[in-house]
Amino acid sequence: MDKKLTNPKDRIGVRKAGMSCVPPRVLAEIGLGMMEGGIKYTPYNWREAGIRYSVYYDAAMRHLMAWFEGENAYLDSGLSHVTKAICSLIVLRDGMLSDNTTDDRPPP
């Protein structure tokens, strides 16, 4: 019996998003951060109400600046400021992909 060198699904599967490239520990932290936001503001609130670019840019930048200044963890939850910044960017990107945003950036 001849053995196939690859599974036929491989040709298709390798062209899709490589989820095995995303570190699971980071995904778990993001899940905690998103859950925390859902408790604070209700889950998926940004999809219901829409978002402004500036609000999530500002939030991400505040978290990154706090982290850069040496404050590693967000005081309310103990999660990394970097994780909180990522969560802000995820909401921003999801809003953009859902076409549920107000682009209030300054003019170029």
Backbone as XML, in Angstrom:
<?xml version="1.0"?>
<chain id="A" units="angstrom">
  <residue number="1" name="MET">
    <atom name="N" x="0.852" y="-1.179" z="0.000"/>
    <atom name="CA" x="0.000" y="0.000" z="0.000"/>
    <atom name="C" x="0.894" y="1.236" z="0.000"/>
  </residue>
  <residue number="2" name="ASP">
    <atom name="N" x="0.664" y="2.095" z="-0.984"/>
    <atom name="CA" x="1.445" y="3.338" z="-1.062"/>
    <atom name="C" x="0.963" y="4.326" z="-0.011"/>
  </residue>
  <residue number="3" name="LYS">
    <atom name="N" x="1.905" y="5.020" z="0.559"/>
    <atom name="CA" x="1.589" y="5.990" z="1.596"/>
    <atom name="C" x="1.635" y="7.395" z="0.991"/>
  </residue>
  <residue number="4" name="LYS">
    <atom name="N" x="0.601" y="8.198" z="1.233"/>
    <atom name="CA" x="0.595" y="9.572" z="0.751"/>
    <atom name="C" x="1.607" y="10.386" z="1.545"/>
  </residue>
  <residue number="5" name="LEU">
    <atom name="N" x="2.296" y="11.285" z="0.864"/>
    <atom name="CA" x="3.271" y="12.126" z="1.544"/>
    <atom name="C" x="2.610" y="13.183" z="2.423"/>
  </residue>
  <residue number="6" name="THR">
    <atom name="N" x="1.471" y="13.674" z="1.975"/>
    <atom name="CA" x="0.750" y="14.671" z="2.775"/>
    <atom name="C" x="-0.735" y="14.391" z="2.715"/>
  </residue>
  <residue number="7" name="ASN">
    <atom name="N" x="-1.412" y="14.842" z="3.710"/>
    <atom name="CA" x="-2.861" y="14.777" z="3.750"/>
    <atom name="C" x="-3.399" y="15.813" z="2.761"/>
  </residue>
  <residue number="8" name="PRO">
    <atom name="N" x="-4.422" y="15.505" z="1.988"/>
    <atom name="CA" x="-4.961" y="16.473" z="1.026"/>
    <atom name="C" x="-5.415" y="17.783" z="1.687"/>
  </residue>
  <residue number="9" name="LYS">
    <atom name="N" x="-5.817" y="17.708" z="2.926"/>
    <atom name="CA" x="-6.252" y="18.916" z="3.635"/>
    <atom name="C" x="-5.090" y="19.878" z="3.877"/>
  </residue>
  <residue number="10" name="ASP">
    <atom name="N" x="-3.866" y="19.362" z="3.907"/>
    <atom name="CA" x="-2.695" y="20.209" z="4.140"/>
    <atom name="C" x="-2.611" y="21.367" z="3.145"/>
  </residue>
  <residue number="11" name="ARG">
    <atom name="N" x="-2.887" y="21.082" z="1.860"/>
    <atom name="CA" x="-2.808" y="22.123" z="0.825"/>
    <atom name="C" x="-3.696" y="23.310" z="1.157"/>
  </residue>
  <residue number="12" name="ILE">
    <atom name="N" x="-4.855" y="23.032" z="1.705"/>
    <atom name="CA" x="-5.803" y="24.096" z="2.047"/>
    <atom name="C" x="-5.482" y="24.674" z="3.425"/>
  </residue>
  <residue number="13" name="GLY">
    <atom name="N" x="-5.215" y="23.807" z="4.364"/>
    <atom name="CA" x="-4.995" y="24.240" z="5.742"/>
    <atom name="C" x="-3.821" y="25.183" z="5.920"/>
  </residue>
  <residue number="14" name="VAL">
    <atom name="N" x="-2.753" y="24.986" z="5.168"/>
    <atom name="CA" x="-1.575" y="25.827" z="5.327"/>
    <atom name="C" x="-1.780" y="27.238" z="4.789"/>
  </residue>
  <residue number="15" name="ARG">
    <atom name="N" x="-2.856" y="27.462" z="4.078"/>
    <atom name="CA" x="-3.161" y="28.791" z="3.541"/>
    <atom name="C" x="-4.050" y="29.603" z="4.478"/>
  </residue>
  <residue number="16" name="LYS">
    <atom name="N" x="-4.514" y="28.998" z="5.530"/>
    <atom name="CA" x="-5.405" y="29.683" z="6.477"/>
    <atom name="C" x="-4.599" y="30.280" z="7.627"/>
  </residue>
  <residue number="17" name="ALA">
    <atom name="N" x="-5.264" y="31.057" z="8.442"/>
    <atom name="CA" x="-4.592" y="31.714" z="9.567"/>
    <atom name="C" x="-3.897" y="30.680" z="10.442"/>
  </residue>
  <residue number="18" name="GLY">
    <atom name="N" x="-2.629" y="30.907" z="10.697"/>
    <atom name="CA" x="-1.827" y="29.988" z="11.501"/>
    <atom name="C" x="-1.994" y="30.239" z="12.990"/>
  </residue>
  <residue number="19" name="MET">
    <atom name="N" x="-3.023" y="29.692" z="13.544"/>
    <atom name="CA" x="-3.305" y="29.926" z="14.961"/>
    <atom name="C" x="-2.244" y="29.311" z="15.862"/>
  </residue>
  <residue number="20" name="SER">
    <atom name="N" x="-1.521" y="28.330" z="15.367"/>
    <atom name="CA" x="-0.469" y="27.723" z="16.186"/>
    <atom name="C" x="0.712" y="28.672" z="16.381"/>
  </residue>
  <residue number="21" name="CYS">
    <atom name="N" x="0.716" y="29.763" z="15.635"/>
    <atom name="CA" x="1.781" y="30.774" z="15.776"/>
    <atom name="C" x="1.487" y="31.772" z="16.888"/>
  </residue>
  <residue number="22" name="VAL">
    <atom name="N" x="0.277" y="31.763" z="17.425"/>
    <atom name="CA" x="-0.109" y="32.714" z="18.469"/>
    <atom name="C" x="0.146" y="32.065" z="19.823"/>
  </residue>
  <residue number="23" name="PRO">
    <atom name="N" x="0.944" y="32.704" z="20.680"/>
    <atom name="CA" x="1.261" y="32.097" z="21.982"/>
    <atom name="C" x="0.010" y="31.936" z="22.866"/>
  </residue>
  <residue number="24" name="PRO">
    <atom name="N" x="-0.288" y="30.717" z="23.291"/>
    <atom name="CA" x="-1.481" y="30.469" z="24.109"/>
    <atom name="C" x="-1.519" y="31.279" z="25.407"/>
  </residue>
  <residue number="25" name="ARG">
    <atom name="N" x="-0.377" y="31.508" z="26.028"/>
    <atom name="CA" x="-0.378" y="32.286" z="27.277"/>
    <atom name="C" x="-0.859" y="33.714" z="27.040"/>
  </residue>
  <residue number="26" name="VAL">
    <atom name="N" x="-0.473" y="34.269" z="25.911"/>
    <atom name="CA" x="-0.921" y="35.626" z="25.589"/>
    <atom name="C" x="-2.424" y="35.619" z="25.314"/>
  </residue>
  <residue number="27" name="LEU">
    <atom name="N" x="-2.902" y="34.626" z="24.572"/>
    <atom name="CA" x="-4.343" y="34.522" z="24.315"/>
    <atom name="C" x="-5.133" y="34.392" z="25.613"/>
  </residue>
  <residue number="28" name="ALA">
    <atom name="N" x="-4.602" y="33.619" z="26.556"/>
    <atom name="CA" x="-5.283" y="33.460" z="27.844"/>
    <atom name="C" x="-5.361" y="34.792" z="28.587"/>
  </residue>
  <residue number="29" name="GLU">
    <atom name="N" x="-4.272" y="35.562" z="28.562"/>
    <atom name="CA" x="-4.299" y="36.885" z="29.208"/>
    <atom name="C" x="-5.283" y="37.815" z="28.512"/>
  </residue>
  <residue number="30" name="ILE">
    <atom name="N" x="-5.313" y="37.765" z="27.195"/>
    <atom name="CA" x="-6.258" y="38.596" z="26.456"/>
    <atom name="C" x="-7.688" y="38.205" z="26.829"/>
  </residue>
  <residue number="31" name="GLY">
    <atom name="N" x="-7.934" y="36.899" z="26.957"/>
    <atom name="CA" x="-9.255" y="36.447" z="27.386"/>
    <atom name="C" x="-9.642" y="37.025" z="28.735"/>
  </residue>
  <residue number="32" name="LEU">
    <atom name="N" x="-8.689" y="37.067" z="29.665"/>
    <atom name="CA" x="-8.963" y="37.666" z="30.977"/>
    <atom name="C" x="-9.243" y="39.160" z="30.846"/>
  </residue>
  <residue number="33" name="GLY">
    <atom name="N" x="-8.448" y="39.835" z="30.039"/>
    <atom name="CA" x="-8.649" y="41.270" z="29.845"/>
    <atom name="C" x="-9.985" y="41.580" z="29.203"/>
  </residue>
  <residue number="34" name="MET">
    <atom name="N" x="-10.365" y="40.796" z="28.206"/>
    <atom name="CA" x="-11.658" y="41.005" z="27.552"/>
    <atom name="C" x="-12.808" y="40.685" z="28.494"/>
  </residue>
  <residue number="35" name="MET">
    <atom name="N" x="-12.633" y="39.649" z="29.314"/>
    <atom name="CA" x="-13.654" y="39.303" z="30.301"/>
    <atom name="C" x="-13.806" y="40.431" z="31.315"/>
  </residue>
  <residue number="36" name="GLU">
    <atom name="N" x="-12.685" y="40.979" z="31.759"/>
    <atom name="CA" x="-12.724" y="42.098" z="32.703"/>
    <atom name="C" x="-13.482" y="43.288" z="32.100"/>
  </residue>
  <residue number="37" name="GLY">
    <atom name="N" x="-13.192" y="43.584" z="30.831"/>
    <atom name="CA" x="-13.914" y="44.662" z="30.157"/>
    <atom name="C" x="-15.393" y="44.356" z="30.020"/>
  </residue>
  <residue number="38" name="GLY">
    <atom name="N" x="-15.724" y="43.095" z="29.753"/>
    <atom name="CA" x="-17.124" y="42.698" z="29.638"/>
    <atom name="C" x="-17.879" y="42.850" z="30.940"/>
  </residue>
  <residue number="39" name="ILE">
    <atom name="N" x="-17.210" y="42.568" z="32.045"/>
    <atom name="CA" x="-17.842" y="42.743" z="33.365"/>
    <atom name="C" x="-18.042" y="44.226" z="33.659"/>
  </residue>
  <residue number="40" name="LYS">
    <atom name="N" x="-17.039" y="45.011" z="33.319"/>
    <atom name="CA" x="-17.085" y="46.453" z="33.608"/>
    <atom name="C" x="-18.083" y="47.193" z="32.713"/>
  </residue>
  <residue number="41" name="TYR">
    <atom name="N" x="-18.121" y="46.855" z="31.417"/>
    <atom name="CA" x="-18.908" y="47.619" z="30.445"/>
    <atom name="C" x="-20.008" y="46.824" z="29.751"/>
  </residue>
  <residue number="42" name="THR">
    <atom name="N" x="-20.143" y="45.566" z="29.996"/>
    <atom name="CA" x="-21.002" y="44.563" z="29.355"/>
    <atom name="C" x="-20.277" y="43.960" z="28.142"/>
  </residue>
  <residue number="43" name="PRO">
    <atom name="N" x="-20.423" y="42.649" z="27.974"/>
    <atom name="CA" x="-19.733" y="41.980" z="26.867"/>
    <atom name="C" x="-20.153" y="42.539" z="25.503"/>
  </residue>
  <residue number="44" name="TYR">
    <atom name="N" x="-19.204" y="42.711" z="24.636"/>
    <atom name="CA" x="-19.432" y="43.173" z="23.263"/>
    <atom name="C" x="-20.144" y="44.524" z="23.192"/>
  </residue>
  <residue number="45" name="ASN">
    <atom name="N" x="-19.975" y="45.343" z="24.209"/>
    <atom name="CA" x="-20.636" y="46.650" z="24.210"/>
    <atom name="C" x="-20.258" y="47.483" z="22.999"/>
  </residue>
  <residue number="46" name="TRP">
    <atom name="N" x="-19.008" y="47.342" z="22.528"/>
    <atom name="CA" x="-18.562" y="48.144" z="21.384"/>
    <atom name="C" x="-19.287" y="47.766" z="20.107"/>
  </residue>
  <residue number="47" name="ARG">
    <atom name="N" x="-19.731" y="46.505" z="20.012"/>
    <atom name="CA" x="-20.478" y="46.096" z="18.824"/>
    <atom name="C" x="-21.894" y="46.645" z="18.869"/>
  </residue>
  <residue number="48" name="GLU">
    <atom name="N" x="-22.442" y="46.786" z="20.046"/>
    <atom name="CA" x="-23.798" y="47.308" z="20.188"/>
    <atom name="C" x="-23.845" y="48.811" z="19.970"/>
  </residue>
  <residue number="49" name="ALA">
    <atom name="N" x="-22.900" y="49.535" z="20.568"/>
    <atom name="CA" x="-22.953" y="50.994" z="20.547"/>
    <atom name="C" x="-22.036" y="51.623" z="19.506"/>
  </residue>
  <residue number="50" name="GLY">
    <atom name="N" x="-21.083" y="50.862" z="18.989"/>
    <atom name="CA" x="-20.091" y="51.440" z="18.097"/>
    <atom name="C" x="-18.995" y="52.127" z="18.904"/>
  </residue>
  <residue number="51" name="ILE">
    <atom name="N" x="-17.906" y="52.457" z="18.242"/>
    <atom name="CA" x="-16.789" y="53.077" z="18.946"/>
    <atom name="C" x="-16.213" y="54.232" z="18.145"/>
  </residue>
  <residue number="52" name="ARG">
    <atom name="N" x="-15.512" y="55.082" z="18.871"/>
    <atom name="CA" x="-14.724" y="56.151" z="18.242"/>
    <atom name="C" x="-13.267" y="55.730" z="18.285"/>
  </residue>
  <residue number="53" name="TYR">
    <atom name="N" x="-12.567" y="55.949" z="17.197"/>
    <atom name="CA" x="-11.155" y="55.595" z="17.141"/>
    <atom name="C" x="-10.374" y="56.177" z="18.307"/>
  </residue>
  <residue number="54" name="SER">
    <atom name="N" x="-10.618" y="57.445" z="18.597"/>
    <atom name="CA" x="-9.805" y="58.146" z="19.594"/>
    <atom name="C" x="-9.911" y="57.532" z="20.985"/>
  </residue>
  <residue number="55" name="VAL">
    <atom name="N" x="-11.066" y="57.017" z="21.345"/>
    <atom name="CA" x="-11.252" y="56.460" z="22.691"/>
    <atom name="C" x="-10.350" y="55.242" z="22.893"/>
  </residue>
  <residue number="56" name="TYR">
    <atom name="N" x="-10.264" y="54.365" z="21.899"/>
    <atom name="CA" x="-9.467" y="53.149" z="22.042"/>
    <atom name="C" x="-7.982" y="53.397" z="21.781"/>
  </residue>
  <residue number="57" name="TYR">
    <atom name="N" x="-7.679" y="54.356" z="20.940"/>
    <atom name="CA" x="-6.287" y="54.782" z="20.788"/>
    <atom name="C" x="-5.783" y="55.345" z="22.117"/>
  </residue>
  <residue number="58" name="ASP">
    <atom name="N" x="-6.576" y="56.232" z="22.706"/>
    <atom name="CA" x="-6.188" y="56.832" z="23.992"/>
    <atom name="C" x="-5.997" y="55.775" z="25.074"/>
  </residue>
  <residue number="59" name="ALA">
    <atom name="N" x="-6.907" y="54.818" z="25.152"/>
    <atom name="CA" x="-6.801" y="53.765" z="26.171"/>
    <atom name="C" x="-5.541" y="52.937" z="25.964"/>
  </residue>
  <residue number="60" name="ALA">
    <atom name="N" x="-5.283" y="52.538" z="24.727"/>
    <atom name="CA" x="-4.084" y="51.743" z="24.433"/>
    <atom name="C" x="-2.828" y="52.531" z="24.787"/>
  </residue>
  <residue number="61" name="MET">
    <atom name="N" x="-2.801" y="53.784" z="24.419"/>
    <atom name="CA" x="-1.623" y="54.610" z="24.696"/>
    <atom name="C" x="-1.410" y="54.827" z="26.190"/>
  </residue>
  <residue number="62" name="ARG">
    <atom name="N" x="-2.488" y="55.033" z="26.950"/>
    <atom name="CA" x="-2.349" y="55.193" z="28.407"/>
    <atom name="C" x="-1.739" y="53.949" z="29.030"/>
  </residue>
  <residue number="63" name="HIS">
    <atom name="N" x="-2.210" y="52.775" z="28.599"/>
    <atom name="CA" x="-1.654" y="51.531" z="29.138"/>
    <atom name="C" x="-0.189" y="51.364" z="28.746"/>
  </residue>
  <residue number="64" name="LEU">
    <atom name="N" x="0.141" y="51.657" z="27.501"/>
    <atom name="CA" x="1.534" y="51.528" z="27.066"/>
    <atom name="C" x="2.445" y="52.526" z="27.781"/>
  </residue>
  <residue number="65" name="MET">
    <atom name="N" x="1.956" y="53.731" z="27.974"/>
    <atom name="CA" x="2.784" y="54.730" z="28.667"/>
    <atom name="C" x="2.985" y="54.356" z="30.132"/>
  </residue>
  <residue number="66" name="ALA">
    <atom name="N" x="1.938" y="53.851" z="30.773"/>
    <atom name="CA" x="2.081" y="53.416" z="32.171"/>
    <atom name="C" x="3.102" y="52.286" z="32.267"/>
  </residue>
  <residue number="67" name="TRP">
    <atom name="N" x="3.014" y="51.336" z="31.344"/>
    <atom name="CA" x="3.978" y="50.228" z="31.329"/>
    <atom name="C" x="5.390" y="50.743" z="31.065"/>
  </residue>
  <residue number="68" name="PHE">
    <atom name="N" x="5.528" y="51.651" z="30.115"/>
    <atom name="CA" x="6.849" y="52.169" z="29.757"/>
    <atom name="C" x="7.479" y="52.944" z="30.912"/>
  </residue>
  <residue number="69" name="GLU">
    <atom name="N" x="6.648" y="53.549" z="31.735"/>
    <atom name="CA" x="7.128" y="54.286" z="32.901"/>
    <atom name="C" x="7.389" y="53.378" z="34.100"/>
  </residue>
  <residue number="70" name="GLY">
    <atom name="N" x="7.250" y="52.065" z="33.918"/>
    <atom name="CA" x="7.613" y="51.124" z="34.968"/>
    <atom name="C" x="6.465" y="50.531" z="35.761"/>
  </residue>
  <residue number="71" name="GLU">
    <atom name="N" x="5.227" y="50.904" z="35.433"/>
    <atom name="CA" x="4.065" y="50.324" z="36.123"/>
    <atom name="C" x="3.635" y="49.094" z="35.326"/>
  </residue>
  <residue number="72" name="ASN">
    <atom name="N" x="4.063" y="47.937" z="35.758"/>
    <atom name="CA" x="3.845" y="46.721" z="34.975"/>
    <atom name="C" x="2.402" y="46.253" z="34.950"/>
  </residue>
  <residue number="73" name="ALA">
    <atom name="N" x="1.700" y="46.398" z="36.063"/>
    <atom name="CA" x="0.351" y="45.842" z="36.172"/>
    <atom name="C" x="-0.685" y="46.946" z="36.360"/>
  </residue>
  <residue number="74" name="TYR">
    <atom name="N" x="-1.830" y="46.743" z="35.758"/>
    <atom name="CA" x="-2.987" y="47.622" z="35.926"/>
    <atom name="C" x="-3.486" y="47.451" z="37.352"/>
  </residue>
  <residue number="75" name="LEU">
    <atom name="N" x="-3.637" y="48.531" z="38.063"/>
    <atom name="CA" x="-3.949" y="48.454" z="39.493"/>
    <atom name="C" x="-5.283" y="47.773" z="39.786"/>
  </residue>
  <residue number="76" name="ASP">
    <atom name="N" x="-6.298" y="47.991" z="38.953"/>
    <atom name="CA" x="-7.628" y="47.421" z="39.210"/>
    <atom name="C" x="-7.640" y="45.897" z="39.180"/>
  </residue>
  <residue number="77" name="SER">
    <atom name="N" x="-6.862" y="45.303" z="38.255"/>
    <atom name="CA" x="-6.976" y="43.858" z="38.054"/>
    <atom name="C" x="-5.679" y="43.095" z="38.233"/>
  </residue>
  <residue number="78" name="GLY">
    <atom name="N" x="-4.567" y="43.790" z="38.183"/>
    <atom name="CA" x="-3.282" y="43.116" z="38.240"/>
    <atom name="C" x="-2.817" y="42.581" z="36.897"/>
  </residue>
  <residue number="79" name="LEU">
    <atom name="N" x="-3.624" y="42.770" z="35.847"/>
    <atom name="CA" x="-3.205" y="42.355" z="34.508"/>
    <atom name="C" x="-2.147" y="43.312" z="33.984"/>
  </residue>
  <residue number="80" name="SER">
    <atom name="N" x="-1.300" y="42.818" z="33.118"/>
    <atom name="CA" x="-0.269" y="43.631" z="32.502"/>
    <atom name="C" x="-0.885" y="44.784" z="31.709"/>
  </residue>
  <residue number="81" name="HIS">
    <atom name="N" x="-0.259" y="45.951" z="31.824"/>
    <atom name="CA" x="-0.695" y="47.079" z="30.995"/>
    <atom name="C" x="-0.557" y="46.751" z="29.515"/>
  </residue>
  <residue number="82" name="VAL">
    <atom name="N" x="0.427" y="45.936" z="29.154"/>
    <atom name="CA" x="0.587" y="45.548" z="27.752"/>
    <atom name="C" x="-0.636" y="44.736" z="27.307"/>
  </residue>
  <residue number="83" name="THR">
    <atom name="N" x="-1.101" y="43.827" z="28.150"/>
    <atom name="CA" x="-2.304" y="43.045" z="27.833"/>
    <atom name="C" x="-3.509" y="43.954" z="27.679"/>
  </residue>
  <residue number="84" name="LYS">
    <atom name="N" x="-3.635" y="44.928" z="28.568"/>
    <atom name="CA" x="-4.767" y="45.855" z="28.486"/>
    <atom name="C" x="-4.701" y="46.686" z="27.204"/>
  </residue>
  <residue number="85" name="ALA">
    <atom name="N" x="-3.491" y="47.068" z="26.789"/>
    <atom name="CA" x="-3.334" y="47.797" z="25.530"/>
    <atom name="C" x="-3.749" y="46.922" z="24.353"/>
  </residue>
  <residue number="86" name="ILE">
    <atom name="N" x="-3.330" y="45.663" z="24.366"/>
    <atom name="CA" x="-3.712" y="44.723" z="23.304"/>
    <atom name="C" x="-5.234" y="44.596" z="23.246"/>
  </residue>
  <residue number="87" name="CYS">
    <atom name="N" x="-5.879" y="44.495" z="24.387"/>
    <atom name="CA" x="-7.344" y="44.382" z="24.416"/>
    <atom name="C" x="-7.999" y="45.620" z="23.795"/>
  </residue>
  <residue number="88" name="SER">
    <atom name="N" x="-7.464" y="46.782" z="24.092"/>
    <atom name="CA" x="-7.996" y="48.015" z="23.488"/>
    <atom name="C" x="-7.862" y="47.968" z="21.973"/>
  </residue>
  <residue number="89" name="LEU">
    <atom name="N" x="-6.728" y="47.491" z="21.501"/>
    <atom name="CA" x="-6.505" y="47.410" z="20.057"/>
    <atom name="C" x="-7.376" y="46.343" z="19.404"/>
  </residue>
  <residue number="90" name="ILE">
    <atom name="N" x="-7.652" y="45.274" z="20.137"/>
    <atom name="CA" x="-8.550" y="44.235" z="19.608"/>
    <atom name="C" x="-9.953" y="44.798" z="19.421"/>
  </residue>
  <residue number="91" name="VAL">
    <atom name="N" x="-10.436" y="45.545" z="20.396"/>
    <atom name="CA" x="-11.758" y="46.158" z="20.269"/>
    <atom name="C" x="-11.768" y="47.142" z="19.101"/>
  </residue>
  <residue number="92" name="LEU">
    <atom name="N" x="-10.714" y="47.949" z="18.993"/>
    <atom name="CA" x="-10.618" y="48.897" z="17.881"/>
    <atom name="C" x="-10.661" y="48.164" z="16.547"/>
  </residue>
  <residue number="93" name="ARG">
    <atom name="N" x="-9.860" y="47.121" z="16.413"/>
    <atom name="CA" x="-9.808" y="46.386" z="15.143"/>
    <atom name="C" x="-11.117" y="45.675" z="14.849"/>
  </residue>
  <residue number="94" name="ASP">
    <atom name="N" x="-11.743" y="45.097" z="15.878"/>
    <atom name="CA" x="-13.028" y="44.434" z="15.667"/>
    <atom name="C" x="-14.074" y="45.448" z="15.211"/>
  </residue>
  <residue number="95" name="GLY">
    <atom name="N" x="-14.058" y="46.621" z="15.802"/>
    <atom name="CA" x="-14.972" y="47.674" z="15.366"/>
    <atom name="C" x="-14.733" y="48.063" z="13.917"/>
  </residue>
  <residue number="96" name="MET">
    <atom name="N" x="-13.456" y="48.143" z="13.531"/>
    <atom name="CA" x="-13.124" y="48.481" z="12.143"/>
    <atom name="C" x="-13.606" y="47.392" z="11.185"/>
  </residue>
  <residue number="97" name="LEU">
    <atom name="N" x="-13.373" y="46.132" z="11.543"/>
    <atom name="CA" x="-13.806" y="45.023" z="10.688"/>
    <atom name="C" x="-15.324" y="44.914" z="10.614"/>
  </residue>
  <residue number="98" name="SER">
    <atom name="N" x="-16.003" y="45.334" z="11.672"/>
    <atom name="CA" x="-17.468" y="45.293" z="11.716"/>
    <atom name="C" x="-18.098" y="46.547" z="11.127"/>
  </residue>
  <residue number="99" name="ASP">
    <atom name="N" x="-17.256" y="47.489" z="10.705"/>
    <atom name="CA" x="-17.728" y="48.769" z="10.176"/>
    <atom name="C" x="-18.680" y="49.443" z="11.157"/>
  </residue>
  <residue number="100" name="ASN">
    <atom name="N" x="-18.237" y="49.491" z="12.409"/>
    <atom name="CA" x="-19.054" y="50.043" z="13.481"/>
    <atom name="C" x="-18.247" y="51.075" z="14.262"/>
  </residue>
  <residue number="101" name="THR">
    <atom name="N" x="-17.602" y="51.980" z="13.516"/>
    <atom name="CA" x="-16.713" y="52.949" z="14.144"/>
    <atom name="C" x="-17.008" y="54.354" z="13.644"/>
  </residue>
  <residue number="102" name="THR">
    <atom name="N" x="-16.530" y="55.307" z="14.422"/>
    <atom name="CA" x="-16.475" y="56.696" z="13.992"/>
    <atom name="C" x="-15.008" y="57.069" z="13.918"/>
  </residue>
  <residue number="103" name="ASP">
    <atom name="N" x="-14.576" y="57.429" z="12.738"/>
    <atom name="CA" x="-13.189" y="57.807" z="12.526"/>
    <atom name="C" x="-13.028" y="59.269" z="12.913"/>
  </residue>
  <residue number="104" name="ASP">
    <atom name="N" x="-12.597" y="59.496" z="14.147"/>
    <atom name="CA" x="-12.435" y="60.865" z="14.634"/>
    <atom name="C" x="-10.961" y="61.243" z="14.756"/>
  </residue>
  <residue number="105" name="ARG">
    <atom name="N" x="-10.119" y="60.609" z="13.932"/>
    <atom name="CA" x="-8.704" y="60.982" z="13.900"/>
    <atom name="C" x="-8.578" y="62.397" z="13.345"/>
  </residue>
  <residue number="106" name="PRO">
    <atom name="N" x="-7.487" y="63.071" z="13.704"/>
    <atom name="CA" x="-7.283" y="64.403" z="13.131"/>
    <atom name="C" x="-7.020" y="64.293" z="11.631"/>
  </residue>
  <residue number="107" name="PRO">
    <atom name="N" x="-7.260" y="65.372" z="10.913"/>
    <atom name="CA" x="-6.998" y="65.342" z="9.474"/>
    <atom name="C" x="-5.521" y="65.070" z="9.207"/>
  </residue>
  <residue number="108" name="PRO">
    <atom name="N" x="-5.213" y="64.344" z="8.118"/>
    <atom name="CA" x="-3.802" y="64.071" z="7.807"/>
    <atom name="C" x="-3.044" y="65.339" z="7.411"/>
  </residue>
</chain>
